[in-house]
Amino acid sequence: MEYIRKATAEDLARIAEIHVFNYRLYFYPIFRSDEYYFRELQVPDLMKQYEEKLDDLYVYDDGTVKGFAAVEGTYIARLFVEPVLHNEGIGSVLLDHAVRELGADHLWALEKNTAAIRFYQRHGFLPTGDRKPEDGTDEYLILLRRA
């Protein structure tokens, strides 16, 4: 059964909430910026940002929105699953939909986010060797492209 659908304005709070939870859980330990993660990164602000990109958003919804992907052309800009639901196949369904239905073939991942990189590699996305600095930090992003 396919649980992926286009996001609507009613999904924006949930999408922003999932984004915040993931950023705090997985990126805060790397960047350690209290100012950004606990003051700037807020659901209402993210809702406004995502509202402008609603056409690029897809949600996993089996009665509850449990994850989302932002796909811009063939670029996967974001793919997040509610953290307490990781390892239940939701991310795989979102990623497979992005590839199969939307033609997505590349993304950038934080070099230190090894769990995400392994996930993408299991789905045929391989590091190209290209890397770039993450804006305003000492960290790097790596490009993964579907083989």
C-alpha positions as CSV (number, residue, x, y, z in Angstrom):
1,M,0.0,0.0,0.0
2,E,1.3,3.4,-1.0
3,Y,1.2,6.0,1.8
4,I,3.0,8.8,0.0
5,R,1.0,11.9,-1.1
6,K,1.7,15.5,-1.9
7,A,1.9,17.7,1.2
8,T,-0.8,20.2,2.0
9,A,-0.9,23.4,4.1
10,E,-2.5,21.3,6.9
11,D,0.7,19.2,7.0
12,L,3.1,22.1,7.6
13,A,3.1,22.0,11.4
14,R,3.9,18.3,11.4
15,I,6.6,18.6,8.7
16,A,8.2,21.4,10.7
17,E,8.0,19.4,13.9
18,I,9.7,16.4,12.3
19,H,12.4,18.7,11.0
20,V,13.1,20.2,14.4
21,F,13.2,16.8,16.2
22,N,15.6,15.4,13.7
23,Y,17.9,18.5,13.7
24,R,18.1,18.5,17.5
25,L,18.7,14.8,17.8
26,Y,21.1,14.2,15.0
27,F,22.8,17.6,14.2
28,Y,23.0,19.4,17.5
29,P,25.6,16.9,18.8
30,I,27.8,17.8,15.9
31,F,27.3,21.6,15.7
32,R,26.6,22.3,19.4
33,S,24.9,25.6,18.7
34,D,22.4,26.4,21.5
35,E,21.5,29.7,19.8
36,Y,20.5,28.0,16.5
37,Y,19.0,24.7,17.8
38,F,17.0,26.1,20.7
39,R,16.3,29.7,19.7
40,E,16.3,30.0,15.9
41,L,15.1,26.6,14.9
42,Q,11.4,26.9,15.7
43,V,8.3,25.2,14.2
44,P,6.4,28.5,13.2
45,D,9.4,29.8,11.3
46,L,9.9,26.5,9.5
47,M,6.2,26.3,8.6
48,K,6.6,29.6,6.8
49,Q,9.7,28.4,4.9
50,Y,8.1,25.1,3.9
51,E,4.9,26.8,2.9
52,E,6.9,28.5,0.1
53,K,8.0,25.1,-1.1
54,L,4.8,23.2,-0.7
55,D,4.9,22.0,-4.3
56,D,8.1,20.1,-3.6
57,L,6.9,18.3,-0.4
58,Y,5.7,14.8,-0.1
59,V,4.6,13.1,3.1
60,Y,4.3,9.6,4.4
61,D,0.8,9.4,5.8
62,D,-0.8,6.2,7.0
63,G,-3.4,8.2,9.0
64,T,-0.6,10.2,10.7
65,V,2.2,12.1,9.0
66,K,5.3,10.2,10.0
67,G,7.9,11.5,7.6
68,F,8.5,13.8,4.6
69,A,10.7,14.4,1.6
70,A,11.4,17.7,-0.2
71,V,12.3,17.0,-3.8
72,E,13.4,19.8,-6.1
73,G,13.7,18.5,-9.6
74,T,16.0,15.5,-9.3
75,Y,17.5,16.7,-6.0
76,I,16.4,15.4,-2.7
77,A,16.7,18.5,-0.5
78,R,15.3,16.9,2.7
79,L,14.2,13.5,3.9
80,F,13.2,13.1,7.5
81,V,11.2,10.5,9.5
82,E,9.9,11.0,13.0
83,P,12.9,9.9,15.1
84,V,11.0,7.4,17.3
85,L,9.9,5.7,14.1
86,H,13.3,5.2,12.5
87,N,14.0,1.7,11.2
88,E,10.4,1.0,10.4
89,G,10.8,1.4,6.6
90,I,9.2,4.8,6.3
91,G,12.4,6.5,5.0
92,S,12.8,3.7,2.5
93,V,9.3,4.2,1.2
94,L,9.8,8.0,0.9
95,L,13.2,7.5,-0.8
96,D,11.9,4.9,-3.2
97,H,9.0,7.2,-4.2
98,A,11.3,10.1,-4.8
99,V,13.4,7.9,-7.1
100,R,10.7,5.9,-8.8
101,E,8.0,8.6,-9.2
102,L,10.0,11.8,-9.2
103,G,13.3,10.8,-10.9
104,A,15.4,11.9,-7.9
105,D,19.0,10.9,-8.3
106,H,21.2,12.9,-6.0
107,L,21.5,14.6,-2.6
108,W,24.0,16.2,-0.2
109,A,24.5,14.6,3.2
110,L,26.5,15.8,6.2
111,E,29.8,13.9,6.1
112,K,29.6,13.1,9.8
113,N,26.0,11.8,9.5
114,T,27.3,8.3,8.8
115,A,23.9,6.6,9.6
116,A,22.2,8.6,6.9
117,I,25.0,7.9,4.4
118,R,24.7,4.2,5.1
119,F,20.9,4.4,4.6
120,Y,21.3,6.1,1.2
121,Q,24.1,3.7,0.1
122,R,21.7,0.8,0.8
123,H,19.3,2.4,-1.7
124,G,21.9,2.8,-4.4
125,F,23.2,6.4,-3.7
126,L,27.0,6.4,-3.7
127,P,29.4,9.1,-2.7
128,T,30.8,10.8,-5.8
129,G,33.9,12.2,-4.1
130,D,32.5,15.8,-4.3
131,R,32.3,17.6,-1.0
132,K,31.5,21.2,0.0
133,P,31.6,23.1,3.3
134,E,28.3,23.4,5.2
135,D,27.6,27.2,5.2
136,G,28.9,28.9,8.4
137,T,30.5,25.8,9.9
138,D,33.7,23.7,9.8
139,E,31.7,20.7,8.6
140,Y,31.4,19.2,5.1
141,L,28.6,17.9,3.0
142,I,29.2,15.0,0.5
143,L,27.4,14.5,-2.7
144,L,25.7,11.1,-3.2
145,R,24.3,10.1,-6.6
146,R,22.2,7.2,-7.6
147,A,24.2,4.6,-9.4
